[in-house]
């Protein structure tokens, strides 16, 4: 699964747009006060985590986009 397919799967599952951010695919504006996220790290890995109270908290690091997408989907559904 890639980020675009993840976005489609989340919409199909009825997950509200403000509950997540997918780097480069779904970046809600204005920024919600808290959400789950998927983003690429500077070293090329991927991470999923939670943004709360102005802080990013990493839940897991992933070796590739597919693993990160699968994890975020599981967290949100």
Wavefront OBJ file of the C-alpha trace (Angstrom):
o trace
v 0.000 0.000 0.000
v 1.246 3.512 -0.745
v 0.139 6.850 0.712
v -2.474 7.542 -1.962
v -4.094 4.139 -1.444
v -3.961 4.662 2.317
v -5.841 7.933 1.917
v -8.494 6.186 -0.179
v -8.818 3.359 2.348
v -9.238 5.803 5.230
v -11.928 7.732 3.367
v -13.730 4.489 2.503
v -13.604 3.490 6.178
v -15.184 6.822 7.157
v -12.211 8.122 9.162
v -12.601 11.879 9.646
v -10.086 14.047 7.772
v -8.948 15.799 10.947
v -7.835 12.571 12.625
v -4.715 12.072 10.498
v -2.000 13.648 8.378
v -0.207 11.859 5.548
v 2.852 13.748 4.391
v 2.463 14.952 0.814
v -1.014 13.467 0.408
v -3.337 14.727 3.134
v -2.322 17.728 5.217
v -5.458 19.236 6.770
v -5.673 23.006 7.136
v -6.008 24.489 9.587
v -3.871 22.022 11.509
v -5.992 20.085 14.027
v -4.881 20.196 17.688
v -4.135 16.469 17.679
v -3.911 13.741 15.026
v -2.041 10.612 13.971
v 0.548 11.031 11.235
v 2.744 9.298 8.692
v 5.900 10.977 7.453
v 9.297 10.268 5.934
v 12.334 10.897 8.112
v 15.518 12.638 6.971
v 17.361 9.289 6.926
v 14.828 7.788 4.485
v 12.828 5.688 6.946
v 9.133 6.210 7.647
v 7.435 6.881 10.933
v 3.948 6.850 12.339
v 3.048 8.784 15.415
v 0.771 11.145 17.251
v 0.769 14.937 17.305
v -0.574 16.313 20.580
v -0.198 19.651 22.327
v 2.274 20.914 19.742
v 4.581 17.885 19.949
v 5.230 14.987 17.602
v 5.548 11.623 19.383
v 6.857 8.717 17.328
v 4.914 5.493 17.807
v 6.930 3.377 15.351
v 9.638 3.581 12.690
v 9.249 1.598 9.480
v 11.735 0.532 6.782
v 9.389 1.402 3.920
v 6.268 3.304 2.949
v 4.094 0.179 2.701
v 4.785 -0.880 6.286
v 4.113 2.630 7.580
v 0.834 2.859 5.644
v -0.324 -0.503 6.956
v 0.458 0.580 10.514
v -1.388 3.910 10.249
v -4.406 2.161 8.734
v -4.453 -0.256 11.679
v -4.190 2.601 14.168
v -7.126 4.472 12.631
v -9.543 1.642 11.872
l 1 2 3 4 5 6 7 8 9 10 11 12 13 14 15 16 17 18 19 20 21 22 23 24 25 26 27 28 29 30 31 32 33 34 35 36 37 38 39 40 41 42 43 44 45 46 47 48 49 50 51 52 53 54 55 56 57 58 59 60 61 62 63 64 65 66 67 68 69 70 71 72 73 74 75 76 77
